Amino acid sequence: MKFEFIDAQKALFPVDFMCQQLGVSRSGYYAWQQRPESERHKADRDLAQVVTAVHQESRGRYGSPRVHAELRARGRRVSRKRVARLMGQQGLCARKKRRFVQTTDSRHAQPVAPNILERDFSPGQPNSTWATDITYVWTRQGWLYLAVILDLFSRRVVGWAMSENIDRHLVLNALDMALKGRQPARGLLHHSDRGSQYTSEDYQKALAARGIQCSMSCKGNCWDNAVAESFFSSLKMELVHDADFATHEQARTALFEYIEVFYNRQRRHSSLGYLSPVDFELGILTLLST
């Protein structure tokens, strides 16, 4: 390892100086240079290229656990520790999380529903429990608001909508997309925060018309809707914080690609055995049909 460091830095520092500082002989370094590359070193070099490619394909979003899962899915038998070491040597890491601001306005006189979900985030089947929330994305044209609905069974985003206004129409559009795409049976549990958009008369009527049971988080408790909060945290970390959207339309395009192309169909979720939500659902359907 010392000789490798010297070899990498010899254009910047004298070899004699580095050998002296690292406590190795100059002759030993030159003898090392003449040795043929070991099979292990060749394998590491080749694997490092693949690791870099996977990391780039994720747009810098993946850390070593997801890179490792992707490699195994491609038939590469390699330890997670080795992947972490190679990523560390190349300065590759997952994007860092940042804090984000709550958008819930619960200062209203509209009736709220009890917390029926009670943090049971692992339902036994799809279309039995949905969670929803709203976040915001900054563009040079101003704020763009995003509402999503997730199926807690697979963590898949089953409904979403974007608007320049944070009102009941935003969440109604997301609900309409989810209902049309999934066609859930009556009795579905729908969980949200206590925001005025979700407590509005129009939204509550839309839920009741489809026989959907309403559940709401306790006041000021983000943990009651942790899966939706986690989705937005990943969205901000993996896309929004490094972006500079010039227009609303540019942000809409990027958000669509993140949700429908990357998150639902490609992103490997640790809670799903490192499968994407779509692959997880397909796997369950396959098991049920056999």
Secondary structure, DSSP 8 states (H G I E B T S, - for coil): -HHHHHHHHTTTS-HHHHHHHHT--HHHHHHHHHS---HHHHHHHHHHHHHHHHHHHTTT---HHHHHHHHHHTT----HHHHHHHHHHTT----------------S-S------STT----SSTTSEEEEEEEEEEETTEEEEEEEEEETTTTEEEEEEEESS-SHHHHHHHHHHHHHHH---TT-EEEE-S-HHHHSHHHHHHHHHTT-EEEE--TT-GGGGHHHHHHHHHHHHHTGGG--BSSHHHHHHHHHIIIIIIITTT--BGGGTSB-HHHHHHHHHHHHH-
